[in-house]
Amino acid sequence: MRRGIFRAAGIAAAAAIALAGVAIAQDPNDDIEAYVRSLIQDMATEEGEDLSGEIETAELSVGETADFTFSIDPDAVLYVYGACDDDCTDVDLYAYDEDGEEFESDTLEDDAPMLLILPGDAGEEITLTVELLNCETESCVVGVGIFVAGQ
């Protein structure tokens, strides 16, 4: 009987260690990416806008850029919100039309760039470039999302 109890306790301990190993193996950036996504979603929710597509994220070092291409409704009024984790203070955002021409940008010294895209500004596809200019750590997680203006 005691052997059974000890064996059960040993199996439970091994399972707990295995589960802890899985938790440790989780990418810590997953939590940071979720945080950045929530910052962007919260900005749009305050204004009553609806997410169009997905909020995209990337891990960047200072001076690096990430490009994200989105399909859009060219007849809609759209807002683009960018955000960064708590370790950065300056992120810039650029919008390019289907021909690769820049038509909008936010280069203010802040960590939450925003763009307004009006009907006719772009075709059915845009590329957003996020540039990380200031990060207090080796890298930061940035994100961007497109939202349809509330009616």
ROKELUM-626196 format. One record per residue (C-alpha): residue number from 1; chain; x, y, z. Coordinates in Angstrom, 2 decimals, always signed. Layout:
NUM|A|X|Y|Z
...
END
This chain:
1|A|+0.00|+0.00|+0.00
2|A|+2.77|+2.43|+0.90
3|A|+4.57|+1.65|-2.33
4|A|+1.43|+2.62|-4.24
5|A|+1.20|+5.93|-2.40
6|A|+4.87|+6.70|-3.00
7|A|+4.59|+5.64|-6.65
8|A|+1.51|+7.87|-7.12
9|A|+3.31|+10.75|-5.40
10|A|+6.35|+10.19|-7.63
11|A|+4.23|+10.18|-10.76
12|A|+2.46|+13.36|-9.64
13|A|+5.79|+15.04|-8.92
14|A|+7.18|+14.01|-12.32
15|A|+4.05|+15.35|-14.02
16|A|+4.35|+18.65|-12.15
17|A|+7.99|+18.99|-13.18
18|A|+7.10|+18.18|-16.80
19|A|+4.33|+20.78|-16.78
20|A|+6.65|+23.35|-15.25
21|A|+9.13|+22.62|-18.04
22|A|+6.43|+23.29|-20.62
23|A|+5.59|+26.60|-18.93
24|A|+9.26|+27.55|-18.86
25|A|+9.61|+26.65|-22.54
26|A|+6.85|+29.14|-23.49
27|A|+8.19|+32.09|-25.45
28|A|+8.15|+35.13|-23.12
29|A|+7.40|+37.34|-26.13
30|A|+3.96|+35.71|-26.40
31|A|+2.86|+37.64|-23.32
32|A|+4.46|+40.86|-24.59
33|A|+2.81|+40.45|-28.00
34|A|-0.56|+39.91|-26.32
35|A|+0.04|+43.06|-24.25
36|A|+0.87|+45.13|-27.35
37|A|-2.22|+43.76|-29.13
38|A|-4.36|+44.75|-26.15
39|A|-2.94|+48.30|-26.19
40|A|-3.90|+48.67|-29.84
41|A|-7.33|+47.12|-29.34
42|A|-8.00|+49.42|-26.38
43|A|-7.14|+52.54|-28.41
44|A|-9.64|+51.59|-31.11
45|A|-12.34|+50.45|-28.68
46|A|-12.33|+53.86|-27.03
47|A|-13.18|+55.38|-30.42
48|A|-15.80|+52.76|-31.37
49|A|-13.89|+51.28|-34.31
50|A|-13.94|+47.68|-35.53
51|A|-10.80|+45.68|-36.23
52|A|-10.21|+44.93|-39.92
53|A|-8.06|+41.80|-40.17
54|A|-5.49|+40.98|-37.51
55|A|-3.23|+43.02|-35.25
56|A|+0.29|+42.19|-36.38
57|A|+3.39|+42.26|-34.17
58|A|+7.15|+41.99|-34.58
59|A|+10.20|+42.05|-32.35
60|A|+12.63|+44.76|-33.47
61|A|+15.93|+46.26|-32.42
62|A|+16.56|+50.00|-32.65
63|A|+16.75|+51.10|-36.27
64|A|+14.95|+48.04|-37.63
65|A|+11.67|+48.04|-39.52
66|A|+8.87|+45.55|-40.09
67|A|+6.50|+45.59|-43.06
68|A|+2.91|+44.35|-42.89
69|A|+0.61|+44.15|-45.91
70|A|-3.14|+44.41|-45.43
71|A|-6.12|+44.07|-47.74
72|A|-8.47|+46.99|-47.15
73|A|-11.77|+48.43|-48.33
74|A|-10.63|+51.41|-50.42
75|A|-13.98|+53.15|-49.82
76|A|-13.82|+53.00|-46.01
77|A|-12.47|+55.48|-43.50
78|A|-9.73|+53.60|-41.64
79|A|-7.64|+54.25|-38.58
80|A|-4.25|+52.63|-38.11
81|A|-2.95|+52.30|-34.57
82|A|+0.56|+51.31|-33.61
83|A|+1.97|+50.49|-30.21
84|A|+5.08|+49.21|-28.50
85|A|+5.86|+47.44|-25.26
86|A|+6.79|+49.41|-22.15
87|A|+10.50|+49.50|-23.03
88|A|+10.29|+51.83|-26.02
89|A|+9.53|+55.51|-26.41
90|A|+9.64|+56.17|-30.15
91|A|+7.98|+54.23|-32.97
92|A|+7.24|+55.62|-36.42
93|A|+4.62|+54.38|-38.86
94|A|+4.49|+54.73|-42.65
95|A|+1.71|+53.75|-45.10
96|A|+2.37|+52.78|-48.73
97|A|-0.15|+52.22|-51.51
98|A|-0.14|+49.32|-53.97
99|A|+2.46|+51.10|-56.10
100|A|+4.85|+51.45|-53.17
101|A|+4.26|+55.19|-52.82
102|A|+4.19|+56.58|-49.28
103|A|+0.91|+58.41|-48.71
104|A|+0.76|+58.86|-44.93
105|A|+3.11|+58.76|-41.95
106|A|+3.37|+59.47|-38.24
107|A|+6.90|+60.39|-37.24
108|A|+6.12|+62.12|-33.96
109|A|+8.40|+61.19|-31.07
110|A|+6.00|+58.82|-29.30
111|A|+5.31|+55.12|-28.88
112|A|+1.72|+55.10|-30.20
113|A|+1.63|+56.27|-33.84
114|A|-1.74|+56.71|-35.54
115|A|-2.78|+57.23|-39.15
116|A|-6.04|+58.22|-40.81
117|A|-6.70|+56.63|-44.19
118|A|-9.48|+58.24|-46.20
119|A|-11.36|+56.76|-49.15
120|A|-9.21|+57.07|-52.25
121|A|-5.90|+57.30|-50.36
122|A|-4.96|+53.76|-51.38
123|A|-6.24|+50.84|-53.43
124|A|-7.30|+47.49|-52.03
125|A|-3.95|+46.79|-50.41
126|A|-1.59|+48.82|-48.25
127|A|+1.76|+48.13|-46.68
128|A|+2.48|+49.53|-43.24
129|A|+6.08|+49.93|-42.15
130|A|+6.81|+50.18|-38.43
131|A|+10.21|+51.59|-37.45
132|A|+11.62|+51.30|-33.94
133|A|+13.68|+54.38|-33.06
134|A|+14.15|+54.09|-29.29
135|A|+14.17|+51.00|-27.06
136|A|+15.62|+50.72|-23.56
137|A|+16.37|+47.00|-23.99
138|A|+18.02|+44.89|-26.70
139|A|+14.72|+44.62|-28.56
140|A|+11.10|+45.69|-28.26
141|A|+7.81|+44.29|-29.51
142|A|+5.84|+46.59|-31.81
143|A|+2.41|+46.11|-33.29
144|A|-0.02|+47.62|-35.77
145|A|-3.70|+47.19|-36.55
146|A|-6.23|+48.66|-38.98
147|A|-9.70|+49.61|-37.82
148|A|-12.82|+50.67|-39.69
149|A|-14.26|+53.95|-38.43
150|A|-17.39|+53.59|-36.28
151|A|-20.64|+54.66|-37.83
END
